[in-house]
Amino acid sequence: MPGYPYVVKPLVPPGVYAPQEDTDLLVGALLDEPLRRGADVLDVGTGSGALAIEAARRGTRVTAVDVSWRAVCTARLNTWLARLPVRIRHGNLFTPVRGQSFDLILANPPYVPAPDARRAPHGAARSWDAGRDGRLVLDRICREAPALLRPGGVLLVVHSGLSCPGRTLASLREAGLKASVTRRRLIPFGPVLRSRERWLRDHGLLSATDQREELVVVRAELPV
């Protein structure tokens, strides 16, 4: 992966989301943020803990959350190997941190549209399947994250252009945040998109000529 920023790549067992282009893009956005030492950071859907580790290297106080016990154990191992203090909690999105507030929230949620939205995703698919429009988790983040930000706090969320960045911007602005797309990257289709490429084209989520997927980082700030 071009520009991969990690000093040591995290260990990633089967069933845990491996850092990919979207992780790389979000790390770049994280490094752009002027975080003070001791700032409180939340990494929601931490997976292997890669983003939490990068935030902790900035001298921040990091809390990481994941709904998968396998991911929680993996993140704990990787942060221990990196010798960085990260609080890692098991739970669904923001449930484990209710009543807390943060200077920065990082989110790399599931965002790939899924043909069969009647069944809840399970196993590794929980890391990418997000309902027929790709917004099953994104909409929750847009609704719930603003209440956890301190004045001047920032939400950084990465997702695919297939899952409607315009809706993300509109939802966050409606919640009173200043929101914009700050990073974009075109990438070749990965295995998941290739496996459902025909369905995506048939349903108008990909045009007949699209050969690459666009990733975006949305930055949303709560005014002081």
NUFI-569295 format. One line per field, with one value per residue: residue number from 1; residue in one letter; x, y, z of N, C-alpha, C, O in turn. Coordinates in pm, 1 decimal. Each point is the difference from the previous one (the first is absolute). Last residue first. Layout:
resi	(NUM	...)
resn	(a	...)
nc1	(X	...)
nc2	(Y	...)
nc3	(Z	...)
cac1	(X	...)
cac2	(Y	...)
cac3	(Z	...)
cc1	(X	...)
cc2	(Y	...)
cc3	(Z	...)
oc1	(X	...)
oc2	(Y	...)
oc3	(Z	...)
***
This chain:
resi	(224	223	222	221	220	219	218	217	216	215	214	213	212	211	210	209	208	207	206	205	204	203	202	201	200	199	198	197	196	195	194	193	192	191	190	189	188	187	186	185	184	183	182	181	180	179	178	177	176	175	174	173	172	171	170	169	168	167	166	165	164	163	162	161	160	159	158	157	156	155	154	153	152	151	150	149	148	147	146	145	144	143	142	141	140	139	138	137	136	135	134	133	132	131	130	129	128	127	126	125	124	123	122	121	120	119	118	117	116	115	114	113	112	111	110	109	108	107	106	105	104	103	102	101	100	99	98	97	96	95	94	93	92	91	90	89	88	87	86	85	84	83	82	81	80	79	78	77	76	75	74	73	72	71	70	69	68	67	66	65	64	63	62	61	60	59	58	57	56	55	54	53	52	51	50	49	48	47	46	45	44	43	42	41	40	39	38	37	36	35	34	33	32	31	30	29	28	27	26	25	24	23	22	21	20	19	18	17	16	15	14	13	12	11	10	9	8	7	6	5	4	3	2	1)
resn	(v	p	l	e	a	r	v	v	v	l	e	e	r	q	d	t	a	s	l	l	g	h	d	r	l	w	r	e	r	s	r	l	v	p	g	f	p	i	l	r	r	r	t	v	s	a	k	l	g	a	e	r	l	s	a	l	t	r	g	p	c	s	l	g	s	h	v	v	l	l	v	g	g	p	r	l	l	a	p	a	e	r	c	i	r	d	l	v	l	r	g	d	r	g	a	d	w	s	r	a	a	g	h	p	a	r	r	a	d	p	a	p	v	y	p	p	n	a	l	i	l	d	f	s	q	g	r	v	p	t	f	l	n	g	h	r	i	r	v	p	l	r	a	l	w	t	n	l	r	a	t	c	v	a	r	w	s	v	d	v	a	t	v	r	t	g	r	r	a	a	e	i	a	l	a	g	s	g	t	g	v	d	l	v	d	a	g	r	r	l	p	e	d	l	l	a	g	v	l	l	d	t	d	e	q	p	a	y	v	g	p	p	v	l	p	k	v	v	y	p	y	g	p	m)
nc1	(-1665.1	-68.9	131.8	23.8	235.2	137.2	122.3	200.9	-23.9	97.0	-203.4	183.0	-99.6	-14.8	-553.3	-293.8	-605.2	-259.9	-242.6	-227.5	-522.3	-205.7	254.7	575.8	218.1	68.4	467.2	481.0	220.3	508.1	443.6	116.3	335.2	585.3	299.0	187.7	194.7	67.7	147.2	-213.0	72.1	-231.0	-102.7	-668.0	-394.7	-367.9	-96.1	-524.4	-372.4	-429.6	-128.4	447.4	137.8	-245.1	160.3	435.6	-27.1	-190.7	299.0	323.0	-100.5	183.8	341.3	565.2	375.5	349.7	123.3	104.5	110.3	-139.6	105.1	-83.6	-20.3	-418.1	-233.8	-261.5	-223.4	-539.9	-12.7	-97.1	-473.2	-254.2	291.9	124.8	-343.1	-30.5	338.8	-83.1	-257.1	115.7	83.7	-482.8	-296.4	161.2	307.6	537.0	467.1	232.9	-288.2	124.2	298.6	-339.4	-472.0	-516.5	-507.3	-452.4	-345.9	256.1	290.6	205.7	480.2	487.8	293.6	294.0	234.7	412.8	296.5	100.2	159.9	53.1	174.9	-34.8	-349.2	-258.4	-494.1	-294.7	-103.1	193.7	-89.9	-367.3	83.4	48.6	-192.4	412.7	377.2	561.0	510.0	408.3	588.9	547.0	502.7	426.8	-86.9	-246.0	-544.2	-471.2	-268.0	-400.3	-561.6	-387.9	-293.7	-496.9	-527.2	-304.5	-367.8	-557.6	-464.4	-302.1	367.8	329.8	359.2	285.7	464.7	276.3	568.0	363.9	164.6	-20.8	-526.6	-339.4	33.2	-250.6	-535.1	-166.0	-16.4	-345.9	-355.7	-592.9	-333.6	-560.9	-82.1	308.3	118.7	296.6	166.7	526.5	395.1	462.0	-108.7	-46.4	-253.7	-27.3	18.5	59.8	-464.9	-140.2	217.3	-200.9	-406.8	75.8	126.4	-381.4	-258.2	214.8	63.7	-4.1	-358.4	-305.2	-222.1	-146.5	544.3	458.0	473.1	374.8	354.6	425.2	309.9	201.8	-458.6	-322.9	-157.5	-130.1	-104.6	53.1)
nc2	(2622.3	-416.9	-412.1	-329.5	-462.0	-193.0	-532.0	-227.1	-503.3	-240.5	-364.7	-346.9	-231.6	-147.6	272.8	190.0	-81.6	268.1	34.0	31.1	-247.0	-583.1	-424.9	-53.8	-315.9	-579.7	-279.1	-121.5	-381.4	-303.4	398.5	312.9	-172.7	14.2	521.8	435.4	507.3	515.7	564.8	427.0	548.4	349.0	380.3	99.1	110.7	365.5	143.8	25.1	-78.0	-407.5	-35.1	-149.5	-544.5	-309.2	23.1	-292.8	-532.9	-154.4	-20.9	-455.6	-568.2	-498.0	-179.5	205.6	-215.6	33.4	115.1	495.6	248.1	537.1	287.6	548.9	356.1	19.1	-476.4	-473.5	-416.4	58.8	-90.3	-539.6	-297.2	-44.5	-239.8	-570.9	-397.7	-149.7	-397.8	-578.6	-276.6	53.6	-274.7	-215.4	-517.9	-227.7	-107.8	-446.5	-83.8	-321.2	-509.3	-542.8	-475.6	-390.8	-69.2	325.5	-6.1	87.0	97.4	223.2	-195.0	207.2	361.6	396.6	310.8	267.1	-130.3	180.9	302.2	584.4	271.7	554.5	326.2	345.3	-261.4	-306.2	-281.1	-260.5	-548.7	-319.5	-589.9	-35.4	80.5	-430.0	-434.0	-408.6	-116.5	209.4	197.7	465.3	45.0	249.8	-339.7	-202.8	-452.4	-541.0	-16.6	72.1	-423.1	-370.1	99.9	-63.1	-483.9	-166.5	171.4	-240.9	-437.7	37.0	319.5	352.8	544.6	518.9	308.8	532.1	265.3	548.6	179.9	182.9	-245.4	-582.9	-274.5	-93.3	-467.4	-510.0	-156.2	-241.5	-572.4	-483.8	-447.8	123.6	422.7	236.2	434.6	299.2	588.1	309.5	548.4	215.4	202.2	276.4	143.4	169.9	132.3	-344.4	-190.6	-598.4	-358.4	-189.4	-466.5	-537.0	-259.9	-316.4	-567.8	-434.6	-248.0	-429.5	-531.6	-467.8	-322.3	-321.1	-528.8	-430.6	-348.7	250.6	258.0	429.1	389.7	346.7	467.7	390.4	325.9	265.0	-128.2	110.9	-361.9	-565.4)
nc3	(1867.3	-516.1	-337.7	-508.6	-342.7	-572.8	-278.9	-521.1	-355.4	-556.9	-414.9	-465.9	-538.6	-416.3	-334.0	-342.5	7.8	506.5	476.9	351.2	-236.1	-64.8	-344.1	121.4	428.0	-16.5	-195.6	305.1	423.3	107.0	35.6	477.2	440.1	16.0	-71.3	-263.4	-50.3	-25.3	164.1	365.3	298.0	444.8	227.1	80.8	423.8	319.2	587.6	304.6	291.6	-189.7	-581.0	-345.4	-135.4	-430.5	-560.3	-253.8	-211.5	-513.0	-499.3	-209.5	-283.8	-242.1	-456.0	43.8	473.7	428.0	582.9	333.4	545.8	286.7	525.8	303.4	308.0	464.5	56.6	27.0	-67.4	-276.6	-603.0	-265.9	-238.6	-558.9	-447.9	-34.1	-234.4	-556.0	-268.0	-72.3	-440.8	-599.2	-560.0	-323.8	107.4	571.8	280.9	43.6	-20.6	456.3	153.0	-232.9	242.2	317.7	-117.6	-7.4	-188.1	-310.3	-264.7	-507.3	-566.8	-438.8	143.4	11.7	354.2	311.5	659.0	251.3	353.7	289.0	555.2	232.4	493.9	301.1	488.2	484.2	231.6	204.7	-319.3	-335.7	-148.9	-492.6	-599.7	-480.0	61.3	225.4	429.9	-25.3	270.0	-18.2	86.7	-22.9	-158.3	-183.9	-394.4	45.8	207.3	-315.7	-300.7	224.6	38.7	-422.2	-124.5	239.6	-172.2	-424.6	36.7	153.5	-273.1	-84.2	66.4	25.5	402.8	99.3	274.5	-3.2	-156.5	-259.3	-536.0	-137.8	22.0	-471.9	-337.6	119.0	-145.0	-501.4	-117.8	144.9	-241.3	-118.2	-3.2	164.0	319.2	422.6	204.0	451.0	210.9	232.8	141.2	-335.4	-507.3	-526.9	-493.7	-575.5	-439.9	-0.3	-103.3	-526.1	-263.4	73.1	-313.4	-485.0	4.2	27.1	-444.1	-336.9	258.8	374.2	276.4	385.8	114.2	49.2	-83.6	44.7	103.0	316.0	-185.4	-55.2	14.7	-120.6	-236.4	-292.3	-643.9	-495.5	-493.0	-66.2)
cac1	(22.2	49.2	-101.6	45.8	-109.0	41.9	-80.9	0.7	2.3	-8.6	50.8	-83.2	66.3	94.8	81.5	140.6	54.3	-36.2	116.9	100.3	36.6	-77.5	-142.4	-30.4	16.5	-114.6	-118.1	6.0	-137.2	-94.1	4.4	-68.7	-142.9	-71.3	51.9	-96.2	-59.3	72.5	-55.2	94.5	-61.3	90.6	136.3	87.3	47.0	43.3	57.2	143.6	69.4	27.4	-128.1	-30.9	87.3	-38.7	-127.5	19.2	81.9	-89.0	-88.4	60.8	-59.4	-92.5	-121.2	-91.2	1.7	-88.9	33.0	-59.9	57.1	-28.1	-4.0	34.9	124.3	9.9	15.0	109.2	118.6	-24.0	5.5	133.1	43.4	-97.3	-39.9	113.0	9.5	-107.2	31.2	77.4	-56.2	-5.5	130.6	55.5	-7.9	-133.6	-68.6	-139.3	-24.9	95.0	-41.9	-85.2	80.4	139.8	65.4	130.2	108.2	74.0	-97.8	-3.2	-96.3	-122.3	-9.2	-136.9	-22.5	-65.0	-47.8	-108.2	10.2	-93.6	40.2	-58.0	5.9	52.2	129.2	15.1	134.2	29.9	-108.4	55.5	91.3	-60.0	28.7	23.9	-57.5	-135.6	-88.7	-127.8	-74.1	-113.6	-128.7	-117.7	-75.7	31.9	48.8	124.9	101.3	39.9	81.0	132.1	73.5	43.7	107.2	119.5	42.8	67.7	127.1	96.1	52.8	-108.1	-41.1	-119.8	-36.7	-94.8	-82.9	-62.8	-138.8	-4.0	-3.4	136.6	74.8	-42.8	51.8	144.6	20.7	-23.3	100.5	57.4	131.5	58.8	146.5	19.1	-118.3	5.9	-78.0	-30.9	-75.2	-134.5	-102.6	29.7	86.7	-41.3	92.3	-67.9	-23.2	128.1	35.9	-84.2	46.9	122.6	-41.7	-55.4	109.3	75.8	-82.4	8.3	3.3	17.0	139.6	24.0	18.7	-122.3	-121.4	-42.8	-141.3	-38.1	-62.1	-135.8	-12.7	135.6	25.0	70.7	-42.7	-3.9	86.5	-85.4)
cac2	(36.1	136.5	65.9	66.1	78.4	64.4	113.8	28.7	137.9	10.1	118.6	48.2	19.5	-109.4	8.6	29.2	-102.2	20.5	16.8	48.6	139.3	86.0	-18.6	66.3	144.3	49.8	-3.0	106.9	48.0	-111.2	-83.5	68.4	8.2	-127.3	-110.0	-79.4	-112.8	-125.5	-101.7	-88.7	-91.5	-88.9	53.4	-108.8	3.8	-125.9	47.1	-8.0	119.0	-13.8	15.2	144.1	62.3	-41.6	62.2	144.2	16.5	-23.4	115.2	100.4	133.5	12.9	-76.9	83.4	-7.7	-97.0	-37.9	-126.5	-40.2	-136.1	-37.4	-138.2	-4.3	118.1	123.2	93.0	-41.9	16.7	140.9	54.9	-15.2	38.3	139.3	85.5	2.0	86.4	141.4	49.1	-57.3	102.5	19.0	128.2	17.1	21.5	109.8	3.2	75.8	109.8	113.1	90.3	107.8	-30.2	-72.5	-57.5	77.0	-71.3	-56.3	80.2	-63.0	-45.5	-146.3	-46.9	-57.9	95.7	-71.0	-96.2	-69.5	-107.0	-63.2	-132.4	-55.3	104.7	-18.5	92.6	55.3	93.4	92.4	130.6	-7.8	-46.9	92.1	142.0	43.8	51.7	-77.3	-42.6	-70.5	-67.1	21.7	-14.5	125.3	61.8	135.2	-14.6	-48.8	116.2	91.9	-56.7	-2.5	136.6	33.8	-72.6	56.5	126.8	-34.0	-37.8	-135.8	-92.4	-86.3	-82.2	-70.3	-106.7	-65.6	-104.9	20.5	40.9	147.0	46.4	-6.0	111.2	123.2	5.0	32.5	144.4	77.2	103.1	-43.5	-110.8	5.9	-105.3	-85.4	-75.5	-123.1	-50.5	-125.0	9.0	-22.6	-117.1	25.6	-51.6	57.4	66.2	141.9	68.8	8.6	105.5	127.7	33.6	56.9	132.4	89.1	26.0	91.3	136.6	8.9	136.7	38.3	85.1	138.3	50.8	-14.8	-137.7	-7.4	-138.6	-77.4	-36.5	-145.5	-41.8	-60.1	83.9	-64.5	95.8	115.8	119.8)
cac3	(140.6	29.1	82.2	122.6	55.9	125.2	39.9	142.8	47.7	145.1	67.3	110.0	128.4	18.9	122.2	-30.3	-89.6	-140.4	-86.2	94.9	-21.5	89.0	-27.1	-127.5	18.3	78.9	-87.6	-99.2	-17.3	13.7	-120.8	-108.9	31.9	-17.2	79.9	75.3	-74.1	15.8	-88.1	-67.3	-95.7	-72.3	3.8	-43.4	-138.2	-59.8	-125.8	-22.0	45.6	143.1	67.9	1.6	98.6	134.9	36.0	19.7	120.3	115.0	15.1	87.0	-1.3	113.1	-26.8	-76.0	-145.5	-63.3	-136.4	-40.9	-128.4	-45.9	-142.5	-29.8	-75.6	-87.3	75.9	-28.8	73.8	143.8	42.1	29.0	137.4	102.9	-22.3	36.9	147.4	48.7	-23.0	114.5	121.5	104.5	61.2	-42.6	-145.5	-53.8	69.5	-44.9	-123.3	-21.6	82.5	-78.8	-57.4	-29.0	107.8	-34.7	60.5	102.9	94.3	121.9	89.8	-68.7	1.4	-22.7	-133.1	-89.2	-119.1	20.7	-128.5	-35.8	-125.4	-21.8	-135.5	-87.2	-64.8	-112.2	-16.4	107.4	29.2	39.8	114.5	125.2	109.1	-27.9	-126.9	-3.6	-86.1	54.7	-104.7	64.7	-66.6	86.4	6.9	129.0	-30.1	-75.1	94.1	79.8	-80.6	-26.8	127.3	28.8	-93.5	43.6	128.9	-27.0	-63.9	103.4	-14.3	33.3	-110.3	18.8	-123.0	28.8	-101.4	79.9	41.1	139.2	6.7	-26.8	125.9	84.6	-58.8	20.6	140.9	16.4	-74.0	86.2	47.9	-75.7	-9.7	-100.1	5.6	-125.8	-8.6	-133.9	7.0	-56.7	99.9	81.7	115.3	129.9	99.5	111.2	-29.6	13.3	141.3	55.9	-53.4	73.3	127.2	-25.7	-38.0	122.2	77.9	-51.2	-144.9	-51.8	-18.0	-116.4	43.6	61.2	-81.0	-19.5	-36.0	-24.8	107.5	-36.4	-2.9	30.2	129.5	94.5	123.5	109.7	-9.9	0.0)
cc1	(-112.0	14.1	50.3	-116.7	42.3	-114.4	50.7	-83.8	16.6	7.1	-21.5	63.7	-100.1	78.6	89.3	88.2	148.5	63.9	-49.6	136.5	100.4	43.9	-86.6	-149.5	-33.7	7.8	-122.3	-125.2	-8.4	-144.5	-103.8	1.5	-75.9	-150.1	-84.8	73.8	-102.4	-64.1	84.8	-77.1	108.9	-80.2	101.2	141.4	80.1	43.7	65.5	37.8	150.0	80.7	16.3	-132.1	-22.8	83.2	-40.8	-128.9	17.2	75.7	-95.4	-88.3	62.4	-36.4	-104.9	-128.7	-93.7	5.6	-106.3	33.3	-55.8	66.5	-35.3	-28.2	44.2	138.0	-3.3	-1.1	119.2	122.5	-16.3	-2.3	133.9	62.6	-98.5	-36.9	113.5	-1.0	-108.1	30.2	70.4	-54.5	0.8	135.8	54.7	1.8	-136.5	-80.8	-146.7	-29.7	91.9	-52.5	-84.9	71.3	142.5	61.8	133.3	110.4	68.3	-98.2	2.4	-105.3	-130.6	-3.9	-146.1	-30.3	-74.6	-22.5	-104.2	29.6	-96.0	42.5	-63.8	4.1	37.1	144.4	1.7	140.1	37.0	-109.9	51.1	99.0	-53.7	26.4	12.4	-37.4	-139.1	-77.7	-123.4	-85.1	-106.1	-128.4	-125.3	-65.2	39.2	61.9	134.6	103.6	42.3	87.6	140.7	78.4	54.3	119.4	128.7	51.6	79.2	134.8	100.3	46.3	-106.3	-19.7	-113.6	-39.9	-88.8	-107.1	-45.8	-140.0	-2.4	8.4	143.8	79.4	-40.0	58.0	148.5	22.9	-16.8	97.4	62.7	130.3	61.5	147.9	4.7	-111.7	16.4	-79.3	-49.0	-66.8	-141.0	-107.1	28.3	100.7	-38.0	101.0	-58.7	-11.5	128.7	29.2	-79.3	56.3	120.3	-38.5	-50.0	110.6	67.8	-83.2	5.1	17.9	9.6	146.4	39.8	9.7	-122.3	-121.4	-37.7	-149.7	-23.9	-61.3	-144.7	7.9	145.8	48.8	79.6	-38.3	-13.8	87.9)
cc2	(92.6	23.8	138.7	65.8	55.0	90.1	49.1	124.7	1.4	146.6	-12.8	125.1	54.3	12.9	-122.8	7.7	19.7	-108.5	23.5	14.6	56.3	146.3	94.3	-11.0	75.3	150.1	54.5	2.1	113.2	43.2	-110.9	-83.0	67.2	10.0	-124.1	-109.7	-72.3	-107.4	-125.4	-98.5	-89.2	-90.8	-87.4	56.1	-126.0	20.0	-120.4	64.0	-2.0	117.4	-9.7	26.7	150.6	70.1	-34.0	66.2	148.3	14.6	-14.7	123.1	96.3	145.8	17.8	-71.4	104.0	12.1	-95.3	-25.8	-136.8	-19.3	-147.7	-35.9	-139.8	6.3	119.2	117.5	92.8	-38.2	20.0	145.4	65.4	10.4	49.0	147.0	89.6	6.9	92.6	148.9	52.5	-52.3	92.7	29.3	133.2	34.0	30.1	100.5	6.5	80.2	120.6	117.7	101.2	121.3	-30.8	-69.3	-62.7	89.7	-73.3	-54.4	73.0	-55.5	-45.1	-151.5	-42.4	-57.5	97.9	-88.7	-111.3	-50.8	-114.4	-47.6	-137.1	-45.3	121.8	-3.8	97.2	58.6	87.4	103.2	135.5	-3.7	-46.8	78.5	151.1	52.3	60.8	-80.6	-62.0	-62.2	-76.2	36.1	-21.6	137.9	76.3	135.8	-14.9	-40.0	123.8	100.1	-54.8	6.3	139.2	32.5	-68.0	62.3	126.9	-35.8	-28.4	-145.3	-97.0	-89.9	-97.5	-62.8	-105.6	-65.1	-114.8	28.0	50.2	153.0	46.2	3.0	122.4	128.4	13.4	43.7	151.0	91.8	98.1	-45.7	-113.0	-19.5	-100.3	-102.2	-59.4	-129.8	-39.2	-137.4	16.5	-12.9	-132.6	38.4	-40.3	51.7	76.8	148.5	80.2	19.8	117.0	133.3	34.3	69.8	143.3	100.8	34.6	97.9	147.4	0.3	143.3	43.7	83.5	140.3	49.1	-6.7	-146.0	-5.4	-144.0	-85.3	-32.3	-152.7	-39.6	-70.9	57.9	-61.4	89.7	123.3)
cc3	(47.3	149.9	36.2	71.3	135.5	47.4	135.9	22.0	151.1	39.7	150.5	58.8	101.5	130.3	12.5	123.8	-24.8	-85.3	-141.2	-65.1	98.1	-4.3	83.1	-31.0	-128.8	17.1	72.5	-88.6	-102.1	-21.7	7.6	-127.7	-113.4	25.5	-18.0	77.6	87.9	-88.6	9.4	-85.6	-58.1	-92.3	-73.4	-10.1	-30.2	-144.3	-67.3	-133.8	-17.6	55.3	151.6	69.7	6.9	105.7	142.3	47.2	30.8	131.2	117.4	20.6	101.5	29.0	108.9	-35.3	-62.0	-151.0	-52.0	-146.6	-35.7	-135.3	-14.6	-144.1	-36.3	-65.3	-96.0	97.0	-22.6	83.2	149.9	46.3	32.7	138.5	106.0	-15.3	46.4	152.2	54.8	-14.7	124.6	133.8	120.1	63.1	-49.0	-147.5	-60.4	81.5	-40.2	-124.9	-19.0	82.0	-76.1	-56.0	-41.3	120.2	-38.8	54.9	113.7	102.5	133.3	94.3	-65.2	-16.1	-13.7	-138.8	-91.3	-122.5	3.1	-140.6	-30.3	-138.5	-0.1	-145.8	-83.9	-48.5	-117.5	-6.3	119.3	23.7	49.1	116.5	135.6	128.5	-13.3	-136.5	4.5	-103.6	62.4	-109.1	78.4	-74.3	84.2	12.5	125.9	-33.2	-69.9	104.9	78.1	-75.0	-20.1	130.9	27.6	-89.8	47.2	129.1	-31.4	-61.0	111.7	-2.9	48.9	-122.1	30.5	-132.7	64.1	-86.0	88.6	50.3	144.8	2.3	-19.4	130.1	82.1	-55.9	31.0	144.2	19.1	-70.3	97.4	62.5	-80.1	-25.4	-116.0	3.6	-138.4	13.6	-138.5	5.6	-50.8	107.6	70.1	108.6	141.9	102.9	117.9	-30.8	19.0	149.1	54.1	-49.4	88.0	130.2	-20.0	-27.0	133.0	82.7	-40.3	-150.9	-50.0	-5.6	-121.3	54.0	76.6	-92.0	-23.6	-25.7	-41.9	109.7	-35.0	-2.4	16.4	125.7	115.2	132.8	122.0	0.0)
oc1	(-0.4	-72.7	103.5	-82.9	45.5	-47.1	13.2	26.2	-42.4	70.4	-110.2	122.1	-101.2	80.0	-47.0	122.3	68.6	83.1	-95.7	85.7	21.4	-38.9	-108.6	-61.0	-61.3	-102.0	-77.0	-55.2	-93.1	-84.3	-59.8	-98.5	-103.0	-78.4	-95.1	86.6	9.7	-118.3	122.5	-98.0	115.9	-110.6	109.3	24.5	47.5	-60.9	97.1	-80.7	69.3	32.3	-76.3	-14.0	5.5	-53.0	-46.3	1.5	-19.6	-54.2	-29.9	6.1	-59.8	-28.9	-118.2	-98.8	-100.1	70.6	-47.1	-12.7	22.5	-18.4	49.2	-80.1	101.0	102.5	23.5	-105.5	106.1	6.2	61.7	76.1	22.2	-31.8	3.2	30.9	-15.0	-28.4	30.9	3.3	-65.5	-37.1	106.9	56.0	40.1	106.9	-34.9	6.1	-41.2	53.2	-36.8	-40.7	38.1	-29.5	34.7	-26.1	12.6	71.1	-55.3	-13.1	74.4	-118.5	-105.9	86.3	-49.4	-41.3	-78.1	56.3	33.7	0.8	-36.5	-16.5	26.8	-5.6	-85.3	91.4	-94.1	33.3	54.1	26.5	62.2	-36.3	14.4	100.0	-68.2	83.6	-52.6	8.1	8.2	-46.8	16.0	-23.1	-66.3	62.2	56.8	122.2	103.2	88.5	112.2	116.2	96.3	99.5	121.4	112.7	94.3	111.7	121.6	104.2	96.3	-67.3	0.7	24.5	-2.4	-32.2	44.5	-99.8	64.9	-17.0	-3.8	108.5	60.4	39.2	79.0	82.3	40.2	56.0	97.5	66.9	102.1	2.5	109.0	44.5	17.7	10.1	-21.8	31.4	-69.5	66.5	-95.1	-39.4	-77.8	120.9	-46.5	89.5	7.7	84.0	8.1	1.9	56.7	44.9	-3.0	22.0	63.6	19.0	-8.2	40.7	37.0	79.5	-79.7	51.6	81.1	-100.0	-14.1	-61.7	33.2	-77.6	-15.0	65.8	-91.7	92.1	63.4	67.2	122.8	-41.9	-110.1	86.1)
oc2	(42.3	-56.8	12.8	66.8	-75.3	85.7	-76.8	104.9	-92.6	78.4	-30.9	7.1	60.2	-87.1	-113.6	5.3	-93.2	-77.5	-63.7	73.9	121.2	79.9	38.7	96.6	106.6	67.9	77.2	106.8	80.6	-83.2	-36.7	-2.5	-51.1	-62.8	0.5	-69.5	2.5	9.5	5.5	-58.9	40.1	-42.5	46.3	95.0	-67.6	76.6	-55.0	6.0	88.7	2.6	60.8	99.2	58.8	45.4	87.2	79.7	42.6	50.9	97.5	63.5	27.2	36.3	-25.6	64.8	39.7	84.8	-87.8	89.0	-97.3	81.0	-85.0	64.8	-16.9	-10.8	-17.8	53.8	-19.9	32.3	90.3	34.6	39.6	91.4	116.8	81.6	75.4	105.2	102.0	72.8	30.6	78.6	41.0	107.6	11.3	16.5	116.5	0.4	101.9	109.8	112.7	101.2	116.7	113.8	5.2	37.0	-122.5	65.4	-9.9	55.6	-36.7	28.7	54.7	-59.2	-75.8	74.4	82.3	26.7	-116.7	75.5	-76.2	71.2	-81.9	82.0	74.3	-37.3	4.6	88.7	-49.4	120.2	6.4	41.8	70.3	-24.5	75.4	9.2	28.7	26.3	-74.1	70.0	-118.9	117.0	-103.0	98.0	108.9	14.3	38.4	78.7	47.9	19.6	52.6	71.9	20.2	12.8	67.6	51.5	3.7	26.6	74.4	-87.9	-41.3	41.9	-63.4	71.7	-81.3	63.3	-104.3	70.0	120.8	56.7	55.1	107.1	93.2	64.7	89.4	106.9	70.5	80.2	-30.6	-42.8	17.3	4.5	38.8	-101.0	67.3	-84.9	77.0	-103.0	-18.8	98.8	-94.8	-11.5	83.3	-74.0	122.8	78.6	84.5	113.1	104.0	82.1	99.4	120.0	95.7	94.5	113.8	114.4	86.5	-76.1	39.3	58.6	-42.5	55.1	-22.9	103.2	-55.3	64.1	-30.4	-89.4	47.0	-57.0	-51.3	62.7	-7.5	72.8	24.4	12.7)
oc3	(115.6	81.4	65.3	-61.7	86.2	-74.8	95.3	-58.9	69.0	-63.7	45.5	14.6	-35.7	34.0	-4.8	-12.5	-42.0	47.5	-44.0	48.4	3.0	85.2	-43.3	-45.8	4.0	-11.5	-57.0	-26.5	1.9	-33.5	-101.2	-73.7	-44.0	-71.1	-78.1	-53.3	122.6	-32.7	-10.4	45.5	-11.2	33.2	-32.4	-74.3	91.2	-74.8	52.0	-92.7	50.0	118.7	75.1	71.6	108.0	101.4	73.4	93.7	113.8	98.1	69.0	105.3	104.1	114.0	-22.7	-34.6	59.6	-54.4	72.3	-84.0	72.0	-90.8	74.2	-67.4	-68.3	67.3	-119.5	33.3	59.1	118.6	56.6	90.3	114.5	76.2	38.6	86.9	96.1	57.2	61.6	99.3	99.6	87.1	45.1	-20.8	-115.9	-58.7	-19.3	123.0	-55.4	-16.2	33.3	-57.1	-9.8	36.5	-118.0	114.5	0.6	-76.2	109.5	109.0	91.1	-16.4	30.8	-64.8	83.5	-88.9	47.6	-106.2	20.1	-97.2	89.4	-99.0	87.8	-91.6	-48.5	73.5	-79.2	78.5	98.9	-4.3	106.0	109.9	100.0	67.5	69.3	-89.9	107.6	-120.0	98.0	-89.8	27.7	-30.5	-12.1	40.8	-8.3	-2.8	55.1	33.6	-16.9	35.6	55.7	9.9	2.6	48.0	41.1	3.9	18.2	59.9	18.9	53.9	115.9	-113.1	105.4	-94.7	81.0	-34.4	7.5	99.8	23.6	13.3	92.0	46.4	14.4	64.7	74.4	24.7	25.9	65.3	61.5	115.4	-54.7	-114.6	-115.5	69.6	-100.7	83.5	-66.4	-10.2	75.9	62.1	-10.5	-19.9	77.8	40.9	4.1	43.8	89.2	48.5	33.1	80.0	72.5	15.9	44.2	76.6	46.4	20.1	79.4	-55.3	-85.2	95.1	-82.4	46.0	120.2	-26.7	-104.9	70.9	-118.4	53.2	67.3	-58.4	-92.3	81.9	-2.2	89.9	49.2	87.1)
***
